[in-house]
Amino acid sequence: MKLSRRNVSTFVMIVALSVVIGTFTWEIIERLIALAGLPLDLRVGPLGFETGVLSLRMMVNPGTVIAVPVAFRIFRSI
């Protein structure tokens, strides 16, 4: 699918869901590796933005970065 005005909300939703899933998946992998006795912490953050009414912050890890190209591929395949 090509990005147009009509499907921008779908694109944003796919990217947001992919980023959240990728972040949680990486966090689970890090914790499983830590249980095996190899401490691994590659988080950066919190990153985000804040306005007078809305504040959004997120801990970024490699799973977040990996999820963005995956989201683009999912969107293109729809």
C-alpha positions as CSV (number, residue, x, y, z in Angstrom):
1,M,0.0,0.0,0.0
2,K,1.3,3.5,-0.8
3,L,1.1,6.2,1.8
4,S,-1.7,8.7,1.0
5,R,-3.8,11.1,3.0
6,R,-6.5,8.5,3.4
7,N,-4.3,5.9,5.0
8,V,-2.0,8.0,7.2
9,S,-3.8,6.9,10.3
10,T,-3.4,3.2,9.4
11,F,0.3,3.8,8.8
12,V,0.8,5.6,12.2
13,M,-1.2,2.8,14.0
14,I,1.0,0.1,12.4
15,V,4.2,1.9,13.3
16,A,3.1,2.6,16.8
17,L,2.0,-1.0,17.5
18,S,5.2,-2.3,15.9
19,V,7.3,0.0,18.1
20,V,5.5,-1.1,21.3
21,I,5.7,-4.8,20.4
22,G,9.4,-4.5,19.4
23,T,10.2,-2.7,22.7
24,F,8.5,-5.2,24.8
25,T,9.9,-8.2,22.9
26,W,13.5,-6.8,23.4
27,E,12.8,-6.2,27.1
28,I,11.7,-9.8,27.5
29,I,14.8,-11.1,25.7
30,E,17.0,-8.9,27.9
31,R,15.4,-10.3,31.0
32,L,15.7,-13.9,29.8
33,I,19.4,-13.3,29.1
34,A,19.8,-11.7,32.6
35,L,18.3,-14.8,34.1
36,A,20.9,-16.9,32.3
37,G,23.6,-14.8,34.2
38,L,24.6,-12.4,31.4
39,P,23.5,-8.9,32.3
40,L,22.6,-6.9,29.2
41,D,21.1,-3.4,29.3
42,L,20.9,-1.5,26.0
43,R,18.1,0.9,26.9
44,V,18.3,4.6,26.2
45,G,16.0,7.2,27.6
46,P,13.5,8.0,28.5
47,L,12.8,9.8,25.2
48,G,9.7,11.7,24.5
49,F,8.0,15.0,24.3
50,E,5.9,17.1,26.7
51,T,3.3,19.8,26.0
52,G,1.3,21.7,28.6
53,V,-1.4,19.0,28.5
54,L,0.2,15.9,27.1
55,S,3.4,14.1,28.1
56,L,4.7,11.0,26.3
57,R,7.9,9.2,27.3
58,M,9.3,5.9,26.2
59,M,12.4,3.8,27.0
60,V,14.1,3.1,23.7
61,N,16.0,-0.1,23.0
62,P,17.2,-2.0,19.9
63,G,13.8,-3.6,19.6
64,T,12.3,-0.2,19.0
65,V,14.7,0.5,16.2
66,I,14.3,-2.9,14.6
67,A,10.5,-2.6,14.7
68,V,10.4,0.5,12.5
69,P,11.5,-1.2,9.2
70,V,9.3,-4.1,10.1
71,A,6.3,-1.7,10.3
72,F,7.2,-0.3,6.9
73,R,7.3,-3.8,5.4
74,I,3.9,-4.6,7.0
75,F,2.4,-1.4,5.7
76,R,3.7,-2.0,2.2
77,S,2.4,-5.6,2.1
78,I,-1.2,-4.6,3.0
